[in-house]
Amino acid sequence: MTTTSNDAQIVKSKGFFTPIRISRMAILIALSVVGAFIKVPTPTGDAGLDSVPAYFAAMMKKWDWKEAAVIAVLARLLAAAVVGFPLGIVIQLILGISNASWVAVVARLARLRFGFIAAIVATEIWAVGVSLGGGPALYILGFGMDYPAAFALSLAGLPGLLVAAGLAVVIAVAAAKALDNTALNK
Amino acid sequence: METVSIIIFAAMTFGPVIAYGIYTARRGEPRRADKPRKKSGVTPADTTGGASA
């Protein structure tokens, strides 16, 4: 079947991956790599600011939460790639999903229900929970440590994690607040 | 204790994404309506000198 210029029509994407969404996700994923090079030193390694773009996507009310989730997973993998995948690629992928839960669900829900300050508080509380509750599992699965040693390592990494997460979410909140009433938040 | 830690980690990793994914697929995201923006305090009547019939 041939189409003439009269028959031609603009077909809008109705699925999740619309052109504008793919564009902004690509930009934010690229910014994650930049953030991965900005390190906050901790006793158990350097925590990067790779999650700032994911937090930013989560803070934008009109955007989809899955955007932030995808950015968070890829940000984690890219940040791990920069330092040579410590703990292995499988654990880094699981950490990426953990990051997505943290950013795209916990922080976003707090932002949607209670506002920006609640998102910052929820992020810090979740950091403590992840670090002390589930953090030892990483070292147990990754290095085969026993629980007390794994817990001690998680505890040692907590201050750095709190600073890195706090810094990331505050930067993201500032950017999201600045762009809240613009055409970008649609 | 190792098992408990792994279970907590798994729950904190996969739990929120799966639960929120199912919730939003059924009911959409729980977006709160925006608060109306604060007015500057200047009303249209003020801009015309406050005179009214």
gemmi code that builds the backbone of each chain (N, CA, C; Angstrom):
import gemmi

chains = {
    "A": [
        ("MET", (0.841, -1.188, 0.000), (0.000, 0.000, 0.000), (0.886, 1.251, 0.000)),
        ("THR", (0.553, 2.157, -0.892), (1.357, 3.387, -0.936), (0.636, 4.495, -0.186)),
        ("THR", (1.427, 5.391, 0.385), (0.825, 6.519, 1.096), (1.254, 7.805, 0.423)),
        ("THR", (0.346, 8.681, 0.284), (0.682, 9.995, -0.263), (0.924, 10.947, 0.891)),
        ("SER", (1.361, 12.153, 0.558), (1.624, 13.131, 1.619), (0.340, 13.505, 2.352)),
        ("ASN", (-0.809, 13.350, 1.666), (-2.072, 13.672, 2.327), (-2.429, 12.642, 3.392)),
        ("ASP", (-1.966, 11.390, 3.154), (-2.285, 10.334, 4.113), (-1.369, 10.351, 5.332)),
        ("ALA", (-0.222, 11.009, 5.183), (0.762, 10.969, 6.266), (0.215, 11.649, 7.513)),
        ("GLN", (0.476, 11.062, 8.655), (0.029, 11.665, 9.900), (1.034, 11.401, 10.998)),
        ("ILE", (1.003, 12.266, 11.997), (1.938, 12.120, 13.108), (1.403, 11.033, 14.038)),
        ("VAL", (2.254, 10.056, 14.303), (1.861, 8.983, 15.215), (2.550, 9.231, 16.546)),
        ("LYS", (1.764, 9.424, 17.589), (2.342, 9.684, 18.909), (2.591, 8.360, 19.629)),
        ("SER", (3.736, 8.281, 20.323), (4.024, 7.097, 21.121), (3.144, 7.113, 22.364)),
        ("LYS", (2.502, 5.980, 22.620), (1.618, 5.947, 23.785), (2.188, 5.092, 24.912)),
        ("GLY", (3.284, 4.394, 24.641), (3.863, 3.536, 25.665), (4.727, 4.323, 26.643)),
        ("PHE", (5.513, 3.597, 27.409), (6.387, 4.228, 28.397), (7.521, 4.992, 27.729)),
        ("PHE", (8.095, 4.394, 26.680), (9.281, 4.972, 26.046), (8.901, 5.988, 24.969)),
        ("THR", (8.451, 7.140, 25.393), (8.188, 8.230, 24.456), (9.519, 8.911, 24.141)),
        ("PRO", (9.613, 9.598, 22.997), (10.887, 10.234, 22.647), (11.408, 11.189, 23.713)),
        ("ILE", (10.518, 12.000, 24.292), (10.987, 12.976, 25.290), (11.500, 12.267, 26.540)),
        ("ARG", (10.843, 11.169, 26.890), (11.258, 10.418, 28.083), (12.623, 9.755, 27.856)),
        ("ILE", (12.786, 9.173, 26.683), (14.080, 8.539, 26.372), (15.187, 9.589, 26.389)),
        ("SER", (14.885, 10.777, 25.836), (15.896, 11.844, 25.777), (16.330, 12.254, 27.179)),
        ("ARG", (15.359, 12.532, 28.035), (15.755, 13.015, 29.365), (16.393, 11.916, 30.205)),
        ("MET", (15.959, 10.666, 29.989), (16.608, 9.561, 30.704), (18.061, 9.425, 30.261)),
        ("ALA", (18.294, 9.569, 28.961), (19.661, 9.456, 28.437), (20.556, 10.539, 29.031)),
        ("ILE", (20.012, 11.761, 29.113), (20.804, 12.865, 29.680), (21.115, 12.592, 31.152)),
        ("LEU", (20.109, 12.131, 31.888), (20.311, 11.901, 33.320), (21.244, 10.716, 33.575)),
        ("ILE", (21.174, 9.688, 32.724), (22.097, 8.551, 32.876), (23.530, 9.007, 32.604)),
        ("ALA", (23.689, 9.863, 31.586), (25.018, 10.400, 31.304), (25.531, 11.231, 32.478)),
        ("LEU", (24.633, 11.991, 33.103), (25.040, 12.787, 34.268), (25.409, 11.898, 35.454)),
        ("SER", (24.803, 10.706, 35.516), (25.144, 9.760, 36.596), (26.615, 9.373, 36.532)),
        ("VAL", (27.110, 9.200, 35.301), (28.521, 8.834, 35.137), (29.409, 9.970, 35.653)),
        ("VAL", (28.998, 11.207, 35.353), (29.758, 12.360, 35.863), (29.747, 12.330, 37.388)),
        ("GLY", (28.565, 12.060, 37.969), (28.443, 12.004, 39.431), (29.268, 10.886, 40.039)),
        ("ALA", (29.442, 9.809, 39.287), (30.203, 8.663, 39.802), (31.663, 9.020, 40.052)),
        ("PHE", (32.141, 10.060, 39.385), (33.538, 10.469, 39.572), (33.715, 11.432, 40.753)),
        ("ILE", (32.604, 11.907, 41.309), (32.695, 12.790, 42.484), (32.531, 11.901, 43.715)),
        ("LYS", (33.614, 11.722, 44.457), (33.625, 10.707, 45.523), (33.530, 11.334, 46.903)),
        ("VAL", (32.816, 10.632, 47.787), (32.839, 10.958, 49.210), (33.588, 9.816, 49.890)),
        ("PRO", (34.781, 10.079, 50.450), (35.568, 8.972, 51.004), (34.965, 8.380, 52.274)),
        ("THR", (34.929, 7.068, 52.357), (34.473, 6.373, 53.566), (35.504, 5.279, 53.882)),
        ("PRO", (35.477, 4.735, 55.104), (36.459, 3.695, 55.455), (36.363, 2.458, 54.564)),
        ("THR", (35.179, 2.179, 54.036), (35.019, 0.957, 53.236), (34.938, 1.241, 51.744)),
        ("GLY", (35.477, 2.354, 51.319), (35.441, 2.677, 49.888), (34.790, 4.025, 49.683)),
        ("ASP", (34.889, 4.520, 48.473), (34.350, 5.852, 48.197), (32.929, 5.766, 47.661)),
        ("ALA", (32.045, 6.527, 48.305), (30.662, 6.590, 47.819), (30.562, 7.733, 46.822)),
        ("GLY", (30.055, 7.440, 45.626), (29.952, 8.466, 44.589), (28.619, 9.180, 44.633)),
        ("LEU", (28.542, 10.275, 43.908), (27.278, 11.016, 43.810), (26.544, 10.620, 42.526)),
        ("ASP", (26.621, 9.345, 42.180), (26.011, 8.880, 40.932), (24.493, 8.870, 40.983)),
        ("SER", (23.922, 8.890, 42.192), (22.463, 8.768, 42.279), (21.744, 10.116, 42.240)),
        ("VAL", (22.487, 11.219, 42.095), (21.825, 12.535, 42.058), (20.780, 12.627, 40.925)),
        ("PRO", (21.118, 12.237, 39.672), (20.106, 12.331, 38.610), (18.880, 11.445, 38.877)),
        ("ALA", (19.106, 10.284, 39.498), (17.957, 9.417, 39.807), (17.067, 10.070, 40.855)),
        ("TYR", (17.687, 10.678, 41.868), (16.897, 11.412, 42.870), (16.140, 12.558, 42.213)),
        ("PHE", (16.816, 13.240, 41.286), (16.175, 14.359, 40.600), (14.937, 13.879, 39.840)),
        ("ALA", (15.086, 12.748, 39.120), (13.935, 12.206, 38.377), (12.819, 11.800, 39.331)),
        ("ALA", (13.215, 11.295, 40.506), (12.201, 10.876, 41.479), (11.464, 12.067, 42.073)),
        ("MET", (12.149, 13.198, 42.165), (11.545, 14.373, 42.792), (10.596, 15.116, 41.848)),
        ("MET", (10.708, 14.853, 40.541), (9.831, 15.538, 39.588), (8.459, 14.868, 39.623)),
        ("LYS", (7.481, 15.616, 40.079), (6.171, 15.032, 40.368), (5.480, 14.435, 39.147)),
        ("LYS", (5.583, 15.094, 38.014), (4.833, 14.651, 36.846), (5.534, 13.533, 36.078)),
        ("TRP", (6.767, 13.226, 36.413), (7.477, 12.167, 35.709), (7.058, 10.821, 36.288)),
        ("ASP", (7.351, 9.771, 35.525), (6.991, 8.427, 35.989), (8.048, 7.900, 36.955)),
        ("TRP", (7.615, 7.129, 37.947), (8.579, 6.601, 38.927), (9.524, 5.598, 38.287)),
        ("LYS", (9.062, 4.947, 37.201), (9.914, 3.939, 36.551), (11.138, 4.579, 35.887)),
        ("GLU", (10.989, 5.850, 35.491), (12.152, 6.566, 34.944), (13.254, 6.625, 35.977)),
        ("ALA", (12.883, 7.037, 37.184), (13.875, 7.148, 38.258), (14.469, 5.772, 38.576)),
        ("ALA", (13.611, 4.735, 38.511), (14.092, 3.385, 38.818), (15.134, 2.924, 37.794)),
        ("VAL", (14.833, 3.146, 36.518), (15.770, 2.731, 35.457), (17.084, 3.507, 35.590)),
        ("ILE", (16.972, 4.815, 35.835), (18.185, 5.632, 35.989), (18.993, 5.153, 37.198)),
        ("ALA", (18.301, 4.815, 38.289), (19.005, 4.378, 39.504), (19.768, 3.072, 39.267)),
        ("VAL", (19.142, 2.121, 38.567), (19.815, 0.840, 38.295), (21.044, 1.066, 37.416)),
        ("LEU", (20.859, 1.824, 36.340), (21.974, 2.053, 35.415), (23.076, 2.901, 36.059)),
        ("ALA", (22.661, 3.850, 36.920), (23.651, 4.676, 37.609), (24.539, 3.810, 38.489)),
        ("ARG", (23.930, 2.862, 39.173), (24.695, 1.962, 40.055), (25.684, 1.122, 39.230)),
        ("LEU", (25.190, 0.585, 38.113), (26.051, -0.263, 37.277), (27.203, 0.550, 36.676)),
        ("LEU", (26.898, 1.777, 36.247), (27.942, 2.615, 35.653), (28.958, 3.045, 36.704)),
        ("ALA", (28.455, 3.372, 37.913), (29.377, 3.758, 38.991), (30.273, 2.585, 39.365)),
        ("ALA", (29.709, 1.366, 39.341), (30.513, 0.176, 39.642), (31.511, -0.088, 38.519)),
        ("ALA", (31.102, 0.172, 37.293), (31.998, -0.045, 36.145), (33.209, 0.875, 36.213)),
        ("VAL", (32.988, 2.088, 36.723), (34.087, 3.053, 36.836), (35.196, 2.519, 37.743)),
        ("VAL", (34.796, 1.786, 38.813), (35.801, 1.271, 39.754), (36.029, -0.238, 39.585)),
        ("GLY", (35.574, -0.808, 38.466), (35.911, -2.201, 38.151), (35.051, -3.257, 38.806)),
        ("PHE", (33.793, -2.978, 38.998), (32.809, -3.925, 39.540), (33.291, -4.657, 40.805)),
        ("PRO", (33.517, -3.917, 41.894), (33.809, -4.616, 43.147), (32.577, -5.418, 43.590)),
        ("LEU", (32.756, -6.545, 44.197), (31.696, -7.475, 44.645), (31.086, -8.280, 43.494)),
        ("GLY", (31.420, -7.980, 42.265), (30.896, -8.754, 41.131), (29.681, -8.117, 40.515)),
        ("ILE", (29.437, -8.466, 39.257), (28.376, -7.793, 38.497), (26.979, -8.182, 38.991)),
        ("VAL", (26.831, -9.418, 39.473), (25.503, -9.858, 39.942), (25.105, -9.073, 41.184)),
        ("ILE", (26.037, -8.966, 42.129), (25.734, -8.216, 43.364), (25.523, -6.748, 43.032)),
        ("GLN", (26.257, -6.214, 42.061), (26.064, -4.811, 41.681), (24.686, -4.604, 41.053)),
        ("LEU", (24.218, -5.602, 40.310), (22.874, -5.515, 39.722), (21.808, -5.524, 40.829)),
        ("ILE", (22.020, -6.391, 41.819), (21.083, -6.428, 42.953), (21.136, -5.104, 43.713)),
        ("LEU", (22.353, -4.564, 43.859), (22.493, -3.255, 44.508), (21.784, -2.162, 43.708)),
        ("GLY", (21.812, -2.302, 42.386), (21.112, -1.349, 41.536), (19.613, -1.386, 41.784)),
        ("ILE", (19.069, -2.597, 41.932), (17.626, -2.724, 42.226), (17.333, -2.150, 43.617)),
        ("SER", (18.279, -2.388, 44.536), (18.138, -1.813, 45.881), (18.119, -0.286, 45.805)),
        ("ASN", (18.983, 0.248, 44.967), (19.039, 1.694, 44.746), (17.716, 2.210, 44.171)),
        ("ALA", (17.159, 1.423, 43.242), (15.885, 1.819, 42.627), (14.769, 1.849, 43.668)),
        ("SER", (14.759, 0.848, 44.558), (13.756, 0.833, 45.631), (13.889, 2.066, 46.506)),
        ("TRP", (15.119, 2.363, 46.820), (15.430, 3.468, 47.722), (15.007, 4.808, 47.102)),
        ("VAL", (15.434, 5.020, 45.857), (15.240, 6.325, 45.231), (13.837, 6.468, 44.653)),
        ("ALA", (13.455, 5.487, 43.815), (12.226, 5.651, 43.021), (10.969, 5.318, 43.806)),
        ("VAL", (11.112, 4.589, 44.908), (9.910, 4.256, 45.680), (9.896, 5.015, 47.006)),
        ("VAL", (10.908, 4.810, 47.847), (10.869, 5.387, 49.198), (10.949, 6.917, 49.147)),
        ("ALA", (11.999, 7.438, 48.499), (12.168, 8.894, 48.447), (11.032, 9.545, 47.658)),
        ("ARG", (10.626, 8.911, 46.560), (9.566, 9.498, 45.725), (8.226, 9.516, 46.451)),
        ("LEU", (7.926, 8.392, 47.138), (6.657, 8.341, 47.876), (6.619, 9.414, 48.954)),
        ("ALA", (7.728, 9.571, 49.666), (7.792, 10.602, 50.703), (7.602, 11.986, 50.088)),
        ("ARG", (8.218, 12.202, 48.899), (8.081, 13.497, 48.231), (6.637, 13.732, 47.772)),
        ("LEU", (6.016, 12.684, 47.219), (4.655, 12.846, 46.702), (3.651, 13.059, 47.831)),
        ("ARG", (3.828, 12.351, 48.934), (2.849, 12.426, 50.016), (3.098, 13.601, 50.953)),
        ("PHE", (4.372, 13.877, 51.251), (4.650, 14.850, 52.317), (5.540, 16.009, 51.906)),
        ("GLY", (6.199, 15.908, 50.770), (7.023, 17.038, 50.333), (8.514, 16.744, 50.314)),
        ("PHE", (9.279, 17.780, 49.982), (10.722, 17.616, 49.754), (11.487, 17.265, 51.031)),
        ("ILE", (11.136, 17.928, 52.139), (11.872, 17.688, 53.394), (11.683, 16.232, 53.823)),
        ("ALA", (10.463, 15.740, 53.663), (10.187, 14.347, 54.023), (11.012, 13.392, 53.170)),
        ("ALA", (11.236, 13.761, 51.914), (12.039, 12.911, 51.029), (13.478, 12.828, 51.535)),
        ("ILE", (14.008, 13.961, 52.013), (15.379, 13.967, 52.552), (15.448, 13.110, 53.812)),
        ("VAL", (14.466, 13.280, 54.690), (14.450, 12.510, 55.946), (14.295, 11.016, 55.650)),
        ("ALA", (13.383, 10.679, 54.737), (13.159, 9.265, 54.391), (14.422, 8.640, 53.807)),
        ("THR", (15.144, 9.415, 53.004), (16.388, 8.907, 52.412), (17.408, 8.564, 53.489)),
        ("GLU", (17.552, 9.449, 54.471), (18.536, 9.220, 55.535), (18.125, 8.030, 56.414)),
        ("ILE", (16.833, 7.942, 56.721), (16.362, 6.815, 57.554), (16.560, 5.499, 56.794)),
        ("TRP", (16.243, 5.506, 55.513), (16.401, 4.296, 54.693), (17.886, 3.908, 54.596)),
        ("ALA", (18.760, 4.923, 54.575), (20.204, 4.644, 54.521), (20.644, 3.872, 55.764)),
        ("VAL", (20.135, 4.293, 56.929), (20.480, 3.587, 58.172), (19.929, 2.161, 58.122)),
        ("GLY", (18.670, 2.033, 57.675), (18.043, 0.706, 57.601), (18.769, -0.225, 56.651)),
        ("VAL", (19.099, 0.297, 55.477), (19.800, -0.527, 54.472), (21.180, -0.922, 54.974)),
        ("SER", (21.867, 0.036, 55.578), (23.250, -0.203, 55.988), (23.328, -1.209, 57.139)),
        ("LEU", (22.470, -1.043, 58.140), (22.558, -1.921, 59.310), (21.712, -3.183, 59.164)),
        ("GLY", (20.580, -3.067, 58.491), (19.711, -4.246, 58.331), (20.175, -5.171, 57.228)),
        ("GLY", (20.342, -4.617, 56.053), (20.659, -5.470, 54.907), (22.104, -5.401, 54.452)),
        ("GLY", (22.833, -4.365, 54.896), (24.227, -4.176, 54.474), (25.139, -5.365, 54.728)),
        ("PRO", (25.064, -5.971, 55.926), (25.939, -7.119, 56.180), (25.760, -8.251, 55.167)),
        ("ALA", (24.559, -8.391, 54.640), (24.306, -9.461, 53.653), (25.218, -9.334, 52.436)),
        ("LEU", (25.523, -8.076, 52.074), (26.408, -7.839, 50.924), (27.772, -8.474, 51.137)),
        ("TYR", (28.333, -8.222, 52.325), (29.676, -8.737, 52.613), (29.642, -10.248, 52.844)),
        ("ILE", (28.518, -10.744, 53.377), (28.379, -12.193, 53.571), (28.325, -12.886, 52.208)),
        ("LEU", (27.503, -12.323, 51.299), (27.356, -12.949, 49.972), (28.572, -12.671, 49.083)),
        ("GLY", (29.122, -11.448, 49.188), (30.209, -11.063, 48.294), (31.558, -11.617, 48.699)),
        ("PHE", (31.840, -11.604, 50.005), (33.176, -12.001, 50.467), (33.153, -13.241, 51.367)),
        ("GLY", (31.975, -13.754, 51.680), (31.886, -14.930, 52.548), (32.285, -14.647, 53.990)),
        ("MET", (32.067, -13.407, 54.441), (32.432, -13.055, 55.830), (31.418, -13.631, 56.814)),
        ("ASP", (31.797, -13.681, 58.103), (30.798, -14.020, 59.119), (30.053, -12.742, 59.530)),
        ("TYR", (28.939, -12.912, 60.259), (28.049, -11.777, 60.496), (28.701, -10.625, 61.266)),
        ("PRO", (29.429, -10.888, 62.402), (29.988, -9.740, 63.149), (30.934, -8.886, 62.308)),
        ("ALA", (31.768, -9.521, 61.510), (32.704, -8.753, 60.670), (31.939, -7.963, 59.608)),
        ("ALA", (30.920, -8.604, 59.021), (30.126, -7.928, 57.988), (29.370, -6.744, 58.573)),
        ("PHE", (28.849, -6.936, 59.800), (28.107, -5.849, 60.456), (29.039, -4.686, 60.772)),
        ("ALA", (30.247, -5.021, 61.246), (31.222, -3.972, 61.574), (31.588, -3.162, 60.329)),
        ("LEU", (31.770, -3.855, 59.213), (32.100, -3.148, 57.964), (30.947, -2.238, 57.526)),
        ("SER", (29.728, -2.748, 57.659), (28.557, -1.937, 57.284), (28.462, -0.706, 58.162)),
        ("LEU", (28.720, -0.917, 59.462), (28.655, 0.199, 60.419), (29.721, 1.239, 60.091)),
        ("ALA", (30.900, 0.766, 59.692), (31.986, 1.686, 59.353), (31.645, 2.511, 58.116)),
        ("GLY", (30.892, 1.919, 57.209), (30.535, 2.630, 55.971), (29.340, 3.542, 56.121)),
        ("LEU", (28.644, 3.446, 57.269), (27.401, 4.206, 57.436), (27.580, 5.731, 57.380)),
        ("PRO", (28.569, 6.306, 58.097), (28.685, 7.777, 58.030), (28.882, 8.294, 56.609)),
        ("GLY", (29.750, 7.627, 55.865), (29.990, 8.051, 54.477), (28.746, 7.921, 53.630)),
        ("LEU", (28.017, 6.834, 53.859), (26.772, 6.608, 53.106), (25.742, 7.687, 53.429)),
        ("LEU", (25.666, 8.038, 54.727), (24.717, 9.080, 55.136), (25.067, 10.420, 54.487)),
        ("VAL", (26.355, 10.741, 54.475), (26.782, 12.015, 53.878), (26.514, 12.004, 52.371)),
        ("ALA", (26.898, 10.891, 51.705), (26.737, 10.812, 50.243), (25.258, 10.856, 49.863)),
        ("ALA", (24.434, 10.071, 50.577), (23.001, 10.043, 50.262), (22.360, 11.392, 50.558)),
        ("GLY", (22.745, 11.986, 51.692), (22.194, 13.289, 52.067), (22.554, 14.353, 51.041)),
        ("LEU", (23.816, 14.344, 50.661), (24.294, 15.319, 49.665), (23.551, 15.130, 48.337)),
        ("ALA", (23.427, 13.882, 47.923), (22.766, 13.586, 46.638), (21.317, 14.053, 46.659)),
        ("VAL", (20.608, 13.722, 47.725), (19.176, 14.063, 47.742), (18.984, 15.571, 47.889)),
        ("VAL", (19.864, 16.238, 48.629), (19.725, 17.699, 48.783), (19.983, 18.400, 47.444)),
        ("ILE", (21.006, 17.954, 46.709), (21.284, 18.544, 45.386), (20.090, 18.324, 44.457)),
        ("ALA", (19.560, 17.091, 44.495), (18.426, 16.759, 43.623), (17.191, 17.576, 43.988)),
        ("VAL", (16.942, 17.728, 45.288), (15.776, 18.505, 45.735), (15.922, 19.956, 45.307)),
        ("ALA", (17.130, 20.505, 45.454), (17.352, 21.900, 45.045), (17.075, 22.068, 43.554)),
        ("ALA", (17.577, 21.120, 42.754), (17.360, 21.217, 41.300), (15.883, 21.040, 40.960)),
        ("ALA", (15.237, 20.073, 41.617), (13.823, 19.815, 41.319), (12.955, 20.994, 41.740)),
        ("LYS", (13.304, 21.604, 42.883), (12.527, 22.760, 43.353), (12.667, 23.934, 42.385)),
        ("ALA", (13.876, 24.098, 41.854), (14.108, 25.192, 40.911), (13.316, 24.982, 39.622)),
        ("LEU", (13.104, 23.720, 39.253), (12.431, 23.426, 37.981), (10.977, 22.990, 38.173)),
        ("ASP", (10.466, 23.160, 39.394), (9.138, 22.629, 39.715), (8.031, 23.240, 38.868)),
        ("ASN", (8.086, 24.526, 38.654), (7.001, 25.197, 37.932), (7.352, 25.511, 36.482)),
        ("THR", (8.292, 24.767, 35.935), (8.675, 24.986, 34.545), (8.021, 23.937, 33.646)),
        ("ALA", (8.222, 24.104, 32.358), (7.631, 23.156, 31.398), (8.274, 21.777, 31.493)),
        ("LEU", (9.435, 21.702, 32.141), (10.125, 20.417, 32.265), (9.345, 19.439, 33.142)),
        ("ASN", (8.607, 19.967, 34.103), (7.880, 19.111, 35.040), (6.492, 18.778, 34.483)),
        ("LYS", (6.479, 18.174, 33.294), (5.191, 17.808, 32.688), (5.238, 16.387, 32.176)),
    ],
    "B": [
        ("MET", (21.996, -15.551, 62.098), (22.000, -14.102, 61.894), (22.292, -13.758, 60.428)),
        ("GLU", (23.142, -14.571, 59.787), (23.450, -14.350, 58.371), (22.176, -14.423, 57.529)),
        ("THR", (21.370, -15.460, 57.823), (20.133, -15.662, 57.046), (19.177, -14.491, 57.240)),
        ("VAL", (19.079, -14.030, 58.505), (18.176, -12.900, 58.788), (18.612, -11.669, 57.998)),
        ("SER", (19.921, -11.424, 57.990), (20.444, -10.262, 57.269), (20.149, -10.357, 55.772)),
        ("ILE", (20.322, -11.570, 55.227), (20.056, -11.752, 53.790), (18.574, -11.548, 53.488)),
        ("ILE", (17.716, -12.039, 54.398), (16.262, -11.867, 54.191), (15.890, -10.378, 54.256)),
        ("ILE", (16.468, -9.661, 55.232), (16.183, -8.206, 55.344), (16.657, -7.492, 54.080)),
        ("PHE", (17.852, -7.859, 53.623), (18.402, -7.224, 52.412), (17.506, -7.481, 51.199)),
        ("ALA", (17.085, -8.743, 51.062), (16.213, -9.092, 49.926), (14.890, -8.329, 50.009)),
        ("ALA", (14.345, -8.236, 51.235), (13.058, -7.541, 51.410), (13.200, -6.057, 51.095)),
        ("MET", (14.313, -5.454, 51.541), (14.496, -4.023, 51.294), (14.861, -3.744, 49.841)),
        ("THR", (15.403, -4.754, 49.164), (15.796, -4.564, 47.763), (14.618, -4.739, 46.816)),
        ("PHE", (13.963, -5.886, 46.941), (12.918, -6.217, 45.958), (11.517, -5.822, 46.417)),
        ("GLY", (11.311, -5.767, 47.734), (9.973, -5.496, 48.276), (9.357, -4.210, 47.760)),
        ("PRO", (10.023, -3.050, 47.966), (9.392, -1.797, 47.538), (9.100, -1.735, 46.045)),
        ("VAL", (10.038, -2.195, 45.223), (9.841, -2.111, 43.769), (8.653, -2.980, 43.333)),
        ("ILE", (8.596, -4.212, 43.851), (7.510, -5.116, 43.453), (6.165, -4.590, 43.971)),
        ("ALA", (6.138, -4.212, 45.264), (4.877, -3.754, 45.858), (4.374, -2.480, 45.171)),
        ("TYR", (5.284, -1.534, 44.951), (4.885, -0.263, 44.340), (4.513, -0.467, 42.867)),
        ("GLY", (5.233, -1.382, 42.209), (4.912, -1.696, 40.812), (3.511, -2.244, 40.678)),
        ("ILE", (3.141, -3.171, 41.569), (1.788, -3.744, 41.526), (0.756, -2.669, 41.869)),
        ("TYR", (1.060, -1.872, 42.892), (0.113, -0.826, 43.326), (-0.147, 0.195, 42.214)),
        ("THR", (0.942, 0.676, 41.608), (0.770, 1.713, 40.575), (0.137, 1.153, 39.300)),
        ("ALA", (0.391, -0.140, 39.020), (-0.241, -0.736, 37.839), (-1.762, -0.774, 38.005)),
        ("ARG", (-2.213, -0.941, 39.241), (-3.661, -1.014, 39.476), (-4.307, 0.352, 39.668)),
        ("ARG", (-3.641, 1.209, 40.456), (-4.312, 2.434, 40.889), (-3.611, 3.717, 40.481)),
        ("GLY", (-2.462, 3.616, 39.860), (-1.723, 4.828, 39.496), (-0.953, 5.354, 40.695)),
        ("GLU", (-0.113, 6.362, 40.421), (0.701, 6.892, 41.515), (-0.130, 7.791, 42.425)),
        ("PRO", (0.132, 7.708, 43.740), (-0.663, 8.524, 44.685), (-0.178, 9.963, 44.714)),
        ("ARG", (-0.470, 10.711, 43.659), (0.001, 12.103, 43.600), (-0.940, 13.008, 44.391)),
        ("ARG", (-0.348, 13.810, 45.232), (-1.136, 14.778, 45.982), (-1.327, 16.015, 45.112)),
        ("ALA", (-2.507, 16.616, 45.213), (-2.745, 17.821, 44.404), (-1.825, 18.936, 44.869)),
        ("ASP", (-1.356, 19.726, 43.918), (-0.480, 20.846, 44.265), (-1.238, 21.867, 45.111)),
        ("LYS", (-0.520, 22.453, 46.076), (-1.141, 23.531, 46.848), (-1.234, 24.766, 45.960)),
        ("PRO", (-2.290, 25.555, 46.127), (-2.340, 26.795, 45.339), (-1.198, 27.709, 45.741)),
        ("ARG", (-0.614, 28.371, 44.749), (0.531, 29.237, 45.033), (0.076, 30.474, 45.786)),
        ("LYS", (0.962, 30.956, 46.662), (0.618, 32.138, 47.460), (0.464, 33.358, 46.559)),
        ("LYS", (-0.577, 34.083, 46.812), (-0.786, 35.318, 46.042), (0.098, 36.412, 46.626)),
        ("SER", (0.383, 37.391, 45.821), (1.265, 38.464, 46.286), (0.545, 39.416, 47.240)),
        ("GLY", (-0.756, 39.313, 47.359), (-1.507, 40.220, 48.219), (-2.091, 41.384, 47.462)),
        ("VAL", (-1.722, 41.473, 46.200), (-2.257, 42.564, 45.378), (-3.453, 42.024, 44.593)),
        ("THR", (-4.579, 42.604, 44.795), (-5.772, 42.149, 44.091), (-6.017, 43.049, 42.881)),
        ("PRO", (-6.816, 42.617, 41.960), (-7.104, 43.466, 40.792), (-7.665, 44.827, 41.192)),
        ("ALA", (-8.462, 44.852, 42.283), (-9.018, 46.142, 42.703), (-7.915, 47.083, 43.167)),
        ("ASP", (-6.888, 46.507, 43.833), (-5.778, 47.333, 44.310), (-5.015, 47.969, 43.147)),
        ("THR", (-4.873, 47.206, 42.083), (-4.081, 47.716, 40.967), (-4.764, 48.900, 40.270)),
        ("THR", (-6.052, 49.007, 40.472), (-6.751, 50.128, 39.839), (-6.995, 51.264, 40.840)),
        ("GLY", (-6.256, 51.201, 41.935), (-6.369, 52.276, 42.896), (-7.353, 51.992, 44.020)),
        ("GLY", (-7.933, 50.796, 43.994), (-8.817, 50.405, 45.085), (-10.234, 50.929, 44.937)),
        ("ALA", (-10.476, 51.675, 43.905), (-11.818, 52.222, 43.742), (-12.773, 51.153, 43.249)),
        ("SER", (-13.935, 51.098, 43.839), (-14.942, 50.154, 43.367), (-16.315, 50.783, 43.500)),
        ("ALA", (-17.226, 50.278, 42.734), (-18.551, 50.887, 42.725), (-19.335, 50.551, 43.992)),
    ],
}
model = gemmi.Model(1)
for chain_id, residues in chains.items():
    chain = gemmi.Chain(chain_id)
    for i, (resn, *xyz) in enumerate(residues, 1):
        res = gemmi.Residue()
        res.name, res.seqid = resn, gemmi.SeqId(i, " ")
        for name, pos in zip(("N", "CA", "C"), xyz):
            atom = gemmi.Atom()
            atom.name, atom.element = name, gemmi.Element(name[0])
            atom.pos, atom.b_iso = gemmi.Position(*pos), 0.0
            res.add_atom(atom)
        chain.add_residue(res)
    model.add_chain(chain)
structure = gemmi.Structure()
structure.add_model(model)
structure.setup_entities()
